[in-house]
Amino acid sequence: MSDPRPRLRELSDRCGILAGYEGTDQRWHETSDPTRETLLQAMAIDASSEEAAERALREWSPAVAPPGGGDELSCLPVAEVVGDRRVYGLAANLYTVRGARNWGVGDLTDLAGLIEWAGRCGAAFVGINPIQARNDRDDGNPYYPSSRLYRDPIYLDVEAIPEFAACGEARAQVSAVGFQDRIARHRAEEHLQWRDLAEIKDAVTGTLYRRFAADRDGGSERGLAFASYLHREGTALRDFATHSAIAEHIGPDACDWRSWPSEFRRRDGAAVEAFRRARADRVEYFAFLQFEVDRQLGRVAEVARVANVPLGIFGDIPVGCAPGGADTWSHPGAFAAGVSLGAPPDAYTSLGQDWGLAPLRPHALDADGYWRGVVERAMRHCGAIRLDHAMGVVRQFWIPAGAPPLTGAYVAYPTAAMVGVLAAESRRNRCVVVAEDLGTVPHDFRHSLKRWGMLRNQIVYFERSDDRFRGPHAYDVEALAAANNHDLPPIAGYWDGDDLRMRQSARLLVGDAADAAWADRERARGALVAALRDEGVVAGDWWPADPGVLAAAVHAFVASTPSRLVALSLDDLAGEHLPVNIPGASPAQLPSWRRRMRASIEELQASSNVRETLARIADVRGVPSVG
């Protein structure tokens, strides 16, 4: 049969839309013509007919690097930072950290405390969730940010802002009985109330900004530092702060600029410029918050240097941002419209995933330096970063708006350009890159990671085949190994099936699929114990008496791998059962990204079981620990 749309297919190929992909089911999945049309439209190319596709072929010649490339580009080798050692670190969802002094959400002073603790335990890093600006005041999903360029002020330690010590008004606000009662309620909460926490902090940071502005007008050192920060950040910060001020002006639920009054939807419009002038103080306030977050992060990095924690902060770059967030408003030419990022069906999700994130347009990647800005700001103050869905430097899965993931297709990205930025910024910032390579992986991708100097990511739960968990020898040397991640249950919850119960309660797992999932988990329990026995981590007749004993054994197993980096989750050290996220569940179904830790950081540090586990891991990894 002849091809009814040859020009459409030729144009799609030239624009980097892949003809199909081999799924985890080992079958070839062909890209349909309607999907090709939609994806080209998202790239601002009309291919609605063969005549239109012919015109586009004549008039427009995009240059998209094919998958691969980047052979001469190499990120900072981890050996340049830690030598030949096999090191380990702690991994925390920072917002979940419970402590005696924070206001109900883990903050940057808590992170500094975790770094100091890591230093005493011989750990080389503390990994954290993305702390970029959230998109929704009620939703804490760190992988759905409003901006990948700027951070969320909710992580500020308000009382550590320099103006606080000298500002009687702010201290009076905080010491008021009603205010302290409000903080006490948040400290006791099982789940975070993001909106109220943001309002609490905003009330005091607003007062501190006014004090800063008054002092700055007198020529203060802080004022000079702020001016330098504004100059360095330039238009990107101005636009982000303007977006924040407009959203505040419109109302507390105005998180999607596409629903704003039309005059505010263009950042370069006359109404926006008039607003910026009329409300210059509010625009500057939001810039001030970013200035202070950057300063507090710099302080944490200095704590890491003093505490001899060589990799310090291990940050995270989310793969995309919200389509109605600050970045798409500030950088409209960089993003594709009418499509979203996701993943095809795989062993974890049989229907695929739609993440609802706005894809970068591959042909406009360097239009305004957006990609370099994302990478540079993520690496600033960090000794390592995790690149979420790292396959995105080769290809990304675009899904037409409103359509199921099954209708999506892969789009090629300019690999050499993206990896080149990562490599250059990695070396400039002395920051190691770990590539999250889980899911449907392009051919030869992991070999490319080695060429690029990036470590891969191996998760114990996924290192399983034919009802057997792979032994430590199956883990790569140039890798970060861990038991789980933010999309998976803690060890105790995995053992007891708490994540399966949550998925059933949300009706994400029903009928025969639920029965199959429980049967598979039972096989996994036996296979996990068998793997621990085979490696001599536990005795031949061992069976875990409780989840805490199991977690310690799994940690020892992971630590025995040859992988250069090993991450131990605070949730696992604390014996948490519930995951922080159930993929695919809406906020109405489950409280994802809101669950706090049950134990405080002070209790964890005082726990003899935790101390024994960390001492054992340090011993297995061959690093000194002072306890």
C-alpha positions in Angstrom: 0.0 0.0 0.0 1.4 3.5 -0.9 2.1 6.0 1.8 -0.8 8.6 1.8 1.3 11.3 3.5 4.9 11.1 2.3 5.6 14.8 2.8 4.2 14.7 6.3 6.6 11.8 7.1 9.6 13.5 5.5 8.9 16.7 7.4 8.4 14.8 10.7 11.7 13.0 10.2 13.5 16.3 9.5 12.0 17.8 12.6 13.1 15.0 14.8 9.8 13.2 15.3 10.8 9.5 15.5 9.0 7.0 13.4 8.3 4.8 16.4 9.9 3.1 19.4 10.6 -0.3 20.8 8.7 -0.6 24.1 9.5 -2.6 27.1 7.1 -5.2 25.7 9.7 -5.7 22.9 7.2 -4.6 20.3 7.6 -1.7 17.7 5.1 1.1 18.3 4.6 3.2 15.1 4.0 6.9 15.3 0.6 7.8 13.7 0.0 10.5 11.1 -2.4 12.4 13.3 0.2 12.4 16.1 2.8 13.7 13.6 0.5 16.6 12.6 -0.2 17.5 16.2 3.5 17.4 17.2 4.5 19.5 14.2 1.8 22.0 15.1 3.3 22.2 18.6 6.6 23.2 16.9 4.7 26.0 15.1 4.8 24.1 11.8 1.7 23.6 9.7 1.4 20.1 8.3 -2.4 19.8 8.1 -2.2 18.8 4.4 0.4 17.4 2.0 0.5 20.9 0.4 1.3 22.5 3.8 3.9 20.0 4.6 5.5 20.6 1.1 5.6 24.3 1.9 7.2 23.7 5.3 9.8 21.5 3.7 10.7 24.3 1.2 10.6 27.1 3.7 11.9 25.7 7.0 15.0 23.6 7.5 15.4 22.8 11.2 18.7 21.4 12.4 18.1 18.8 15.0 21.0 16.7 16.1 20.1 13.0 15.9 20.2 10.9 19.0 23.8 10.4 20.1 26.6 12.8 19.7 28.5 14.6 22.4 31.5 12.2 22.2 34.1 14.8 23.2 32.0 16.2 26.0 32.7 15.0 29.5 31.2 16.1 32.9 33.3 16.4 36.0 34.4 12.9 37.0 33.4 12.0 40.6 37.0 10.8 41.1 38.2 14.4 40.9 36.1 15.1 44.0 36.3 11.9 46.2 39.3 10.1 44.7 39.0 6.3 44.3 36.7 5.9 47.3 33.3 4.3 47.2 31.3 6.9 49.2 27.8 7.1 50.6 25.3 9.9 51.4 21.9 10.6 52.9 18.8 11.3 50.8 16.0 13.5 52.1 12.8 15.0 51.0 13.6 18.2 52.6 10.1 19.5 53.1 9.2 16.4 55.1 11.9 16.9 57.7 10.5 17.4 61.2 12.6 19.4 63.6 12.4 21.3 66.9 13.1 24.7 65.4 11.5 24.8 61.9 8.1 26.1 61.3 6.5 22.9 60.1 8.4 22.4 56.9 12.0 21.4 56.5 14.2 24.4 55.6 17.7 25.3 54.6 18.9 25.5 58.2 17.7 21.9 58.5 19.7 21.1 55.4 22.8 22.6 57.0 22.2 20.4 60.0 21.9 17.3 57.9 25.2 18.2 56.2 26.9 18.6 59.5 25.5 15.2 60.6 26.7 13.7 57.3 30.2 14.9 58.0 30.2 13.3 61.4 29.0 10.0 59.9 31.6 9.9 57.1 29.0 10.6 54.4 29.9 12.5 51.3 26.6 14.2 50.4 23.0 15.0 51.3 20.6 14.5 48.5 17.4 16.6 48.4 14.3 16.9 46.3 14.0 19.7 43.7 13.5 23.0 45.6 12.4 25.0 42.5 9.4 27.3 42.8 6.2 25.4 43.2 3.4 25.9 40.7 0.4 25.7 43.0 0.1 27.1 46.5 -1.8 23.9 47.6 0.4 21.3 45.8 4.0 20.6 46.8 4.9 18.4 43.8 8.6 19.3 43.3 8.6 17.7 39.9 5.9 20.0 38.5 7.5 23.4 39.2 6.4 26.8 38.0 10.1 27.6 37.3 13.2 25.5 36.9 15.3 28.7 37.1 14.2 29.9 40.6 13.5 28.4 43.9 10.7 28.2 46.4 11.0 30.7 49.3 9.1 28.2 51.6 12.6 26.6 52.2 13.9 29.8 53.8 14.7 29.8 57.4 13.0 33.1 58.1 14.7 33.7 61.4 18.1 33.2 59.7 17.5 36.2 57.4 20.0 38.8 58.5 17.4 41.6 59.0 15.5 39.5 61.5 17.9 40.1 64.4 17.5 43.8 64.2 13.9 44.0 63.2 11.7 44.4 66.2 8.5 44.4 64.2 9.3 41.0 62.7 10.4 39.5 66.0 7.2 40.8 67.6 5.2 39.1 64.8 6.9 35.8 65.4 6.7 35.9 69.2 3.0 36.7 69.2 0.9 34.0 70.9 -1.4 33.5 68.0 1.5 33.2 65.6 3.3 30.7 67.8 0.1 28.7 68.1 -0.1 28.6 64.4 3.4 27.3 64.0 2.9 24.8 66.7 -0.1 23.3 64.9 2.0 23.0 61.7 4.8 21.3 63.6 2.4 18.7 64.9 0.7 18.1 61.6 1.0 14.7 59.8 0.6 16.4 56.4 1.9 19.7 55.2 -0.5 22.5 54.5 1.5 24.2 51.8 -0.7 27.3 51.4 -0.9 28.2 55.0 2.8 27.6 55.5 3.6 29.9 52.6 1.3 32.6 54.0 3.0 32.4 57.5 6.4 32.8 56.0 5.3 35.5 53.6 3.9 37.6 56.4 7.3 37.9 58.1 9.5 38.0 55.0 7.4 40.9 53.8 8.3 42.8 57.0 12.0 41.8 56.7 12.0 43.1 53.1 10.8 46.5 54.1 13.5 46.6 56.8 16.1 45.6 54.1 14.9 48.2 51.7 15.2 50.9 54.4 18.7 49.8 55.3 19.7 49.4 51.6 18.7 53.0 50.9 21.4 54.0 53.4 24.1 52.1 51.4 24.3 48.9 53.3 26.6 46.0 52.4 23.5 43.8 51.9 22.2 46.4 49.5 25.3 46.2 47.4 25.2 42.4 47.4 21.6 42.5 46.3 22.4 44.9 43.5 25.2 42.6 42.4 22.7 39.6 42.4 20.2 41.6 40.3 22.9 42.4 37.8 24.0 38.8 37.5 20.4 37.4 37.1 19.3 40.1 34.7 16.1 39.8 32.7 15.3 36.2 33.9 14.9 37.3 37.5 13.0 40.4 36.5 10.5 38.4 34.6 10.2 35.7 37.3 9.6 38.4 40.0 7.1 40.2 37.7 5.2 37.0 37.2 5.1 36.4 40.9 3.8 39.9 41.6 1.1 39.6 38.9 -0.1 36.3 40.3 -0.3 37.8 43.7 -2.2 40.7 42.4 -4.7 38.6 40.5 -5.4 36.3 43.4 -4.1 33.3 45.5 -5.3 30.7 42.9 -3.8 32.5 39.8 -1.1 29.9 39.3 -1.8 29.5 35.6 -1.1 32.6 33.6 -3.2 31.3 30.7 -6.3 32.1 32.7 -5.1 35.7 33.5 -6.7 38.7 31.9 -5.4 38.9 28.3 -3.3 42.1 28.9 -1.1 40.2 31.4 -0.4 37.1 29.3 2.5 38.6 27.3 5.5 39.5 29.4 6.6 42.1 26.8 3.2 43.8 26.6 2.5 47.4 27.6 0.2 46.4 30.5 2.9 44.2 32.0 5.5 47.0 31.7 3.0 49.4 33.3 2.4 47.0 36.1 6.1 46.5 36.7 6.6 50.2 37.1 3.5 50.8 39.3 4.3 47.9 41.6 8.1 48.0 41.6 8.3 47.3 45.3 6.4 44.0 45.0 8.5 42.9 42.0 11.6 43.7 44.0 10.2 41.8 47.0 10.0 38.6 45.0 13.5 39.2 43.7 14.7 39.7 47.3 13.3 36.3 48.3 15.4 34.7 45.6 18.4 36.6 46.7 18.0 35.3 50.2 17.4 31.7 49.2 20.6 31.9 47.1 22.5 33.3 50.1 21.2 30.6 52.5 22.1 27.9 50.0 25.6 29.4 49.8 25.8 29.1 53.5 24.9 25.4 53.4 27.6 24.9 50.8 30.1 26.5 53.2 28.9 24.3 56.0 29.7 21.3 53.7 33.2 22.5 53.1 33.9 23.0 56.8 32.3 19.6 57.7 34.4 17.8 55.0 31.4 16.6 53.1 33.0 16.6 49.6 29.9 16.5 47.4 27.8 18.7 49.8 24.4 19.3 48.5 23.2 16.8 45.9 20.5 18.6 44.0 17.9 17.6 41.5 16.9 19.1 38.1 13.2 18.2 37.3 12.7 17.3 33.6 10.1 20.0 32.9 7.9 22.7 34.3 4.2 23.5 34.4 2.7 24.7 31.1 1.0 27.7 32.9 4.0 28.5 35.2 6.5 31.3 35.3 9.0 29.8 32.9 6.6 29.4 30.0 5.3 33.0 30.6 8.9 34.4 30.7 10.3 32.3 27.9 7.4 31.6 25.5 9.6 30.9 22.5 11.4 28.0 24.3 8.3 25.8 24.8 6.0 23.7 22.7 2.2 24.3 23.2 -0.6 21.8 22.9 1.5 18.8 24.0 2.9 17.5 27.3 5.8 15.4 28.4 5.3 11.8 29.6 6.4 8.2 29.1 5.1 5.3 27.1 3.7 2.2 28.8 6.3 0.2 30.7 6.6 -2.4 33.4 5.5 0.1 36.1 2.6 1.8 34.3 0.8 -0.3 31.6 -1.1 2.8 30.3 1.9 5.1 30.1 2.3 8.4 32.0 1.3 11.9 31.2 3.3 14.3 33.4 1.5 17.4 32.2 4.8 19.2 31.7 5.6 21.6 28.9 8.3 20.3 26.5 11.2 22.5 25.4 11.1 23.1 21.6 14.3 21.3 20.4 14.8 23.8 17.6 14.7 26.8 19.9 16.8 25.3 22.7 19.4 28.1 22.7 17.0 30.9 21.7 17.5 32.9 25.0 19.9 30.7 27.0 17.1 29.0 28.9 18.6 25.6 29.1 22.0 26.9 30.2 20.2 29.0 32.8 18.4 25.9 34.2 21.6 23.9 34.5 23.8 26.7 35.9 21.3 27.7 38.6 20.7 24.0 39.5 24.5 23.4 39.9 25.2 26.6 41.8 26.1 25.7 45.4 25.8 21.9 44.7 28.5 19.3 44.5 26.3 16.9 42.6 23.0 17.0 40.7 20.6 14.3 39.6 19.2 14.9 36.1 15.6 13.7 36.2 14.7 11.6 33.2 18.1 12.0 31.7 17.0 10.4 28.4 15.5 13.8 27.7 18.9 14.9 26.3 18.4 12.3 23.5 14.6 12.1 23.1 11.4 13.1 24.9 8.0 11.6 24.7 5.4 14.1 23.6 1.7 13.5 24.1 -1.0 15.5 22.3 -3.1 17.5 24.8 -6.1 15.6 26.0 -5.0 12.3 24.4 -3.9 9.1 26.2 -0.1 8.5 26.5 -0.5 5.6 24.0 -0.9 8.1 21.2 2.4 9.9 22.0 5.6 9.8 20.1 9.3 10.5 20.7 11.0 13.7 19.6 14.7 13.9 19.1 16.6 16.6 21.0 20.0 18.3 20.2 22.1 16.0 22.3 25.5 17.5 21.7 24.2 21.0 22.6 22.4 19.8 25.8 25.3 17.6 27.0 27.7 20.3 26.1 26.0 22.7 28.5 25.9 20.1 31.2 29.6 19.3 30.8 30.7 22.9 30.7 28.6 23.9 33.8 29.6 20.7 35.6 33.2 21.6 35.3 32.7 25.3 36.0 30.7 24.6 39.1 32.7 21.5 40.2 29.4 19.5 40.1 29.1 15.8 39.4 26.1 14.7 37.2 24.0 11.6 37.9 21.7 10.7 35.1 18.3 9.1 36.1 18.1 6.4 33.5 15.0 4.4 34.6 12.2 3.4 32.3 12.3 3.0 28.5 15.9 3.8 27.6 17.2 4.6 24.1 19.6 2.2 22.5 23.2 2.6 23.6 22.2 5.4 26.0 24.0 3.9 29.0 27.2 3.6 27.0 26.8 7.3 26.1 26.5 8.1 29.8 29.9 6.7 30.3 31.3 8.7 27.4 29.8 11.9 28.8 31.1 11.3 32.3 27.7 10.9 33.9 26.9 8.3 36.6 23.8 6.2 36.0 21.1 5.5 38.7 20.4 1.9 39.8 17.5 1.2 42.1 17.3 -2.1 44.0 13.6 -2.6 43.5 14.1 -2.5 39.7 17.3 -4.7 39.7 15.2 -7.9 39.5 14.7 -10.5 36.8 13.0 -13.9 36.8 12.0 -13.5 40.4 15.6 -12.9 41.5 17.3 -9.7 42.6 20.6 -9.1 41.0 23.6 -9.3 43.2 26.0 -6.4 44.0 28.2 -7.5 41.1 25.4 -6.5 38.6 25.7 -2.8 39.7 27.9 -0.5 37.7 31.0 1.2 39.2 30.0 4.5 37.7 26.6 4.7 39.3 24.5 5.9 42.1 22.9 2.9 43.8 19.9 3.2 46.2 17.1 1.0 47.5 14.3 3.3 46.1 13.4 6.9 45.1 10.7 9.5 45.5 8.2 7.5 43.3 8.6 4.3 45.3 7.7 3.2 48.9 10.3 3.1 51.7 11.7 -0.3 52.5 9.2 -0.9 55.3 6.3 0.0 53.1 7.6 -2.1 50.2 7.7 -5.1 52.5 4.3 -4.6 54.0 2.6 -3.5 50.7 1.5 -0.1 51.9 2.0 1.4 48.5 -0.3 -1.3 47.0 -3.0 -0.5 49.5 -2.7 3.2 48.7 -3.0 2.5 45.0 -6.1 0.3 45.7 -7.7 3.0 47.8 -7.2 5.4 44.9 -8.7 2.9 42.5 -5.4 2.9 40.6 -5.1 -0.9 41.2 -8.3 -3.0 40.9 -9.5 -6.5 40.2 -7.1 -8.9 38.6 -4.4 -6.3 38.4 -4.5 -5.9 42.1 -4.3 -9.6 42.7 -1.4 -9.9 40.3 0.4 -7.0 42.0 0.1 -8.6 45.5 1.3 -11.9 44.1 4.2 -10.2 42.5 5.1 -8.4 45.8 5.0 -11.7 47.7 7.5 -13.2 45.2 9.6 -10.0 45.5 9.7 -10.4 49.3 11.1 -13.9 49.0 13.5 -12.9 46.3 14.8 -10.0 48.3 15.5 -12.2 51.3 17.2 -14.8 49.1 19.5 -12.1 47.6 20.5 -10.9 51.1 21.2 -14.5 52.1 23.2 -15.2 48.9 25.5 -12.2 49.5 26.1 -13.2 53.1 24.5 -10.0 54.4 22.2 -12.2 56.6 22.4 -15.8 57.9 21.0 -18.7 55.9 17.8 -19.1 57.9 17.2 -15.3 58.4 13.8 -13.7 58.0 13.3 -10.1 59.0 11.8 -9.8 62.5 10.7 -6.2 61.7 11.0 -3.7 58.8 13.8 -1.9 60.6 16.0 -5.0 60.6 15.2 -5.5 56.9 16.1 -1.9 56.1 19.5 -2.3 57.8 20.2 -5.5 55.8 19.1 -3.8 52.5 21.4 -0.9 53.2 24.3 -3.2 53.8 23.5 -5.0 50.5 23.5 -1.7 48.6 26.6 -0.5 50.3 28.4 -3.7 49.2 27.9 -2.8 45.5 30.9 -1.5 43.5 29.0 1.7 42.7 30.9 4.9 43.4 27.9 6.5 45.2 25.3 5.0 47.4 22.3 6.9 48.8 20.5 6.0 52.0 17.0 7.4 52.4 16.2 9.2 55.6 12.7 7.7 55.3 14.3 4.2 55.4 16.5 5.1 58.4 13.5 6.4 60.2 11.3 3.3 59.4 8.7 5.2 57.4 6.1 3.1 55.7 4.2 5.5 53.4 5.6 6.8 50.2 5.7 10.6 49.6 4.1 10.1 46.2 2.0 7.6 44.3 2.5 8.2 40.6 -0.8 8.8 38.8 -2.8 9.7 41.9 -4.4 13.2 42.0 -4.3 15.4 45.1 -8.0 14.5 45.6 -7.2 10.8 45.7 -4.0 10.7 47.9 -2.0 13.3 49.8 1.1 13.0 47.6 4.0 15.4 48.4 2.5 16.3 51.8 3.5 13.4 54.1 5.9 14.5 56.8 8.4 12.3 58.6 7.1 10.9 61.9 10.5 11.1 63.7 12.3 14.4 64.1 15.8 14.9 62.9 16.9 15.2 66.5 15.4 11.8 67.3 17.1 10.2 64.3 20.5 11.6 65.3 20.0 10.3 68.8 18.8 6.8 67.7 21.3 4.0 68.5 19.8 1.9 65.7 20.5 4.7 63.2 24.0 5.2 64.5 24.7 1.5 64.2 23.4 1.4 60.6 25.4 4.4 59.5 28.6 3.0 61.2 28.1 -0.3 59.4 27.6 1.4 56.1 30.7 3.6 56.6 32.7 0.5 57.4 31.4 -1.4 54.3 32.2 1.6 52.1 35.6 2.0 53.7 35.1 5.6 54.9 35.9 6.9 58.4 33.0 7.8 60.7 33.3 9.8 63.9 29.7 9.0 65.0 
